[in-house]
Amino acid sequence: MSEKRDFKFSFIKVIVTAVILLATFSCGESPRAPAPAGGGTAPVGGGAASVGGSVAPASPGGAVVPEAKPTVDVILTKYDTNKKIMMIKIVREITGLGLKDTKDLVEKAPQLVKAGVTREEADAIKAKLEKEGATVELSQSGKSINLPALAPTGTGAAVPAPAGTKVDVVLTKFDTNKKIMTIKIIREITGLGLKDAKDMVEQAPQVVKSGVPRDEAEAMKAKLEKEGATVELK
C-alpha cells in the first residue's frame, strides 16, 4: 500500500515539473538579434547602416546614395609642330573625328578636345597628349574657359593689335538668330565647306583667319559684327 502511494506521489511530481517547464518556455522572451560588430547600431525602418560608429548616408528606401563625381573638360592649348602627325592621330582616337576635322582642331589650338569626362579619364588623356609635347589644361565642366589667345588684360579689355601688323580674326560669339548668315560669311572668309564652317561657328571662340593685314581684318570684323557676331583682333 505504501509503495503505491510513493509511486503515485512521484508520478504527480513529474507531471507538475513538466507543467512548470512548459509554462516557463511559453512565457519566455523572444530571442534578441545580435548586435553588429564594430560598435554600430543595426538599421531600423530602412535607416542607414552604421559602420564603426559612423552612419553612412542612405536614401529613404535604405539604399546608400553614391556621391556624384565632378567632371572636367580637356583643352589642347599648344602642340609640338614636329610631332603634329602623332598629335592628330591621338586626338582622332580621343574624339572620333575625321582626319580633316581633327587636323583643323589641332592646328587651331587652343581647342576643346573632350568635355564632361571624369578626372581620371581627363588625366589619362592629358598624359597621352603631353607625352607628344602638347600643352594641355583641365577645366571644371560648366565653367567658362579662358583660352590663351583670348586672355584679357588686367583692365578686362582685350589686347589690341598694333596698327600695321598682321593679326588674327577671332570669332568669340555669334547671334543664334543669324547663325546661317554667320556661317555663310565664315565660308566666304575661310573657303571652308559647309560642315567645317558650321562647326567653326558653333564651337566659338575660334580663330577664323590668322596672319592677315590689319585693314583686311577690320573688314572681316565689320562684316561679321553686322550679323550680330562678336569679333576680336589679336
Wavefront OBJ file of the C-alpha trace (Angstrom):
o trace
v 0.000 0.000 0.000
v 2.880 2.283 0.937
v 4.636 1.545 -2.389
v 1.524 2.568 -4.338
v 1.383 5.933 -2.538
v 5.090 6.560 -3.274
v 4.619 5.749 -6.955
v 1.515 7.981 -7.161
v 3.389 10.842 -5.441
v 6.383 10.511 -7.812
v 4.118 10.489 -10.854
v 2.324 13.671 -9.727
v 5.673 15.318 -9.054
v 6.847 14.547 -12.608
v 3.610 15.927 -14.082
v 3.885 19.179 -12.059
v 7.528 19.639 -13.056
v 6.662 19.174 -16.738
v 3.823 21.721 -16.494
v 6.121 24.284 -14.843
v 8.782 23.844 -17.535
v 6.223 24.155 -20.330
v 4.797 27.331 -18.802
v 8.319 28.801 -18.486
v 9.134 28.266 -22.202
v 5.719 29.574 -23.340
v 6.047 32.881 -21.425
v 9.764 33.447 -22.112
v 11.150 36.499 -24.076
v 11.688 36.201 -27.833
v 15.342 35.908 -28.897
v 17.136 39.202 -29.479
v 19.037 39.965 -32.649
v 22.802 40.028 -32.124
v 24.434 43.442 -32.054
v 26.506 44.235 -35.194
v 30.291 44.225 -34.992
v 32.225 47.474 -34.659
v 30.046 49.061 -32.007
v 27.446 50.262 -34.547
v 23.701 50.035 -34.439
v 21.550 47.836 -36.594
v 19.431 49.681 -39.213
v 15.832 50.260 -38.181
v 12.982 51.061 -40.602
v 15.189 51.295 -43.677
v 17.651 53.683 -41.992
v 21.343 53.990 -42.626
v 23.738 51.230 -41.677
v 26.292 52.094 -39.006
v 29.902 51.084 -39.585
v 32.482 51.624 -36.854
v 30.150 54.048 -35.099
v 29.605 56.318 -38.139
v 26.426 56.398 -40.167
v 26.584 56.054 -43.936
v 24.143 58.277 -45.910
v 21.091 56.446 -47.177
v 18.061 57.183 -49.275
v 14.539 56.897 -47.807
v 14.368 53.365 -49.188
v 17.529 52.365 -47.320
v 19.933 52.331 -50.304
v 23.194 54.248 -49.941
v 23.284 57.227 -52.354
v 26.665 57.483 -54.179
v 28.285 60.917 -54.227
v 28.312 62.488 -57.723
v 31.812 62.938 -59.148
v 32.671 66.306 -60.756
v 33.582 66.253 -64.443
v 36.196 68.243 -66.324
v 36.962 69.443 -69.861
v 40.242 68.682 -71.655
v 41.703 71.633 -73.588
v 44.592 71.409 -76.041
v 46.338 74.787 -75.737
v 49.532 74.143 -77.700
v 51.245 71.347 -79.642
v 54.716 70.457 -80.899
v 54.783 71.112 -84.657
v 57.490 68.460 -85.027
v 55.009 65.867 -83.716
v 51.929 67.170 -85.489
v 51.078 63.878 -87.230
v 51.232 61.926 -83.978
v 49.184 64.632 -82.258
v 46.458 64.388 -84.918
v 46.416 60.607 -84.549
v 45.940 60.792 -80.757
v 43.250 63.470 -80.996
v 41.377 61.315 -83.549
v 41.448 58.394 -81.103
v 40.115 60.618 -78.317
v 37.408 62.458 -80.270
v 36.397 60.050 -83.034
v 36.581 62.917 -85.562
v 37.554 62.522 -89.194
v 41.073 63.313 -90.392
v 40.314 66.812 -91.709
v 38.303 67.879 -88.657
v 40.999 66.548 -86.328
v 43.723 68.362 -88.284
v 41.736 71.610 -88.029
v 41.220 71.117 -84.297
v 44.940 70.630 -83.657
v 46.041 73.493 -85.907
v 43.533 75.898 -84.335
v 44.615 75.239 -80.746
v 43.608 76.268 -78.129
v 40.659 73.915 -78.627
v 38.318 71.831 -76.508
v 39.257 68.190 -77.100
v 36.889 66.380 -74.732
v 34.128 67.737 -72.469
v 32.464 66.339 -69.354
v 34.836 63.465 -68.556
v 35.863 62.140 -65.158
v 39.074 63.411 -63.588
v 40.735 60.014 -64.036
v 39.884 59.893 -67.755
v 40.957 63.522 -68.231
v 44.314 62.864 -66.544
v 44.888 59.879 -68.851
v 44.108 61.971 -71.964
v 46.340 64.798 -70.694
v 49.250 62.418 -70.085
v 48.909 60.896 -73.564
v 48.944 64.320 -75.273
v 51.729 65.742 -73.140
v 53.875 62.706 -73.957
v 53.932 64.039 -77.531
v 54.919 67.555 -76.463
v 51.452 69.124 -76.209
v 50.336 71.600 -73.557
v 47.008 70.583 -72.039
v 44.743 72.209 -69.485
v 41.890 70.712 -67.469
v 38.915 72.933 -66.683
v 35.911 72.117 -64.493
v 32.857 71.394 -66.639
v 30.335 74.203 -66.710
v 32.962 76.856 -66.020
v 33.918 79.478 -68.601
v 37.105 78.582 -70.443
v 39.624 81.410 -70.895
v 41.604 80.364 -73.926
v 45.158 81.769 -74.040
v 44.577 83.512 -77.367
v 41.627 85.333 -75.832
v 43.093 86.168 -72.420
v 42.085 89.673 -71.253
v 44.434 92.298 -69.806
v 44.276 93.485 -66.201
v 41.625 96.050 -67.172
v 39.349 93.380 -68.639
v 39.803 94.606 -72.232
v 41.369 92.505 -74.971
v 44.908 93.478 -76.009
v 44.602 95.472 -79.244
v 46.915 94.623 -82.126
v 49.263 97.457 -83.154
v 48.395 99.207 -86.407
v 50.264 97.990 -89.488
v 50.833 94.483 -88.111
v 49.269 91.215 -89.127
v 46.543 89.970 -86.825
v 44.244 87.021 -86.192
v 40.490 87.367 -86.564
v 38.767 85.576 -83.676
v 35.047 84.820 -83.608
v 34.194 84.801 -79.904
v 30.400 84.752 -80.079
v 27.576 84.695 -82.631
v 23.883 85.555 -82.741
v 21.936 82.280 -82.830
v 19.152 84.041 -84.736
v 21.627 84.864 -87.514
v 23.578 81.629 -87.452
v 23.020 80.781 -91.130
v 24.247 84.180 -92.301
v 27.280 83.942 -89.981
v 28.160 80.526 -91.433
v 27.833 81.947 -94.947
v 30.248 84.790 -94.152
v 32.708 82.387 -92.490
v 32.668 80.255 -95.649
v 33.437 83.330 -97.750
v 36.331 84.331 -95.482
v 37.887 80.897 -94.956
v 36.903 78.922 -98.050
v 35.754 76.055 -95.805
v 32.993 73.641 -96.688
v 29.533 73.949 -95.156
v 30.120 71.393 -92.373
v 33.513 72.796 -91.336
v 32.214 76.369 -91.362
v 29.200 75.317 -89.286
v 31.475 73.545 -86.776
v 33.702 76.615 -86.504
v 30.763 78.897 -85.729
v 29.180 76.508 -83.224
v 32.497 75.940 -81.433
v 33.286 79.642 -80.938
v 35.610 81.067 -79.733
v 37.546 80.161 -82.873
v 40.302 81.714 -84.984
v 38.623 82.498 -88.296
v 41.642 83.852 -90.127
v 45.219 84.211 -88.913
v 48.075 86.443 -90.048
v 46.035 88.922 -92.107
v 46.777 92.661 -92.520
v 45.032 94.951 -90.052
v 42.795 96.636 -92.638
v 41.665 93.288 -94.079
v 40.949 92.015 -90.569
v 38.887 95.114 -89.797
v 36.772 94.467 -92.901
v 36.107 90.868 -91.810
v 35.294 92.046 -88.307
v 32.803 94.606 -89.591
v 31.097 92.061 -91.851
v 30.652 89.543 -89.011
v 29.578 92.136 -86.440
v 26.913 93.358 -88.856
v 25.270 89.945 -88.349
v 25.430 90.168 -84.556
v 28.732 88.339 -84.023
v 31.389 89.352 -81.513
v 34.867 89.504 -83.054
v 38.313 90.282 -81.645
v 41.564 91.025 -83.440
v 44.687 89.576 -81.883
l 1 2 3 4 5 6 7 8 9 10 11 12 13 14 15 16 17 18 19 20 21 22 23 24 25 26 27 28 29 30 31 32 33 34 35 36 37 38 39 40 41 42 43 44 45 46 47 48 49 50 51 52 53 54 55 56 57 58 59 60 61 62 63 64 65 66 67 68 69 70 71 72 73 74 75 76 77 78 79 80 81 82 83 84 85 86 87 88 89 90 91 92 93 94 95 96 97 98 99 100 101 102 103 104 105 106 107 108 109 110 111 112 113 114 115 116 117 118 119 120 121 122 123 124 125 126 127 128 129 130 131 132 133 134 135 136 137 138 139 140 141 142 143 144 145 146 147 148 149 150 151 152 153 154 155 156 157 158 159 160 161 162 163 164 165 166 167 168 169 170 171 172 173 174 175 176 177 178 179 180 181 182 183 184 185 186 187 188 189 190 191 192 193 194 195 196 197 198 199 200 201 202 203 204 205 206 207 208 209 210 211 212 213 214 215 216 217 218 219 220 221 222 223 224 225 226 227 228 229 230 231 232 233 234
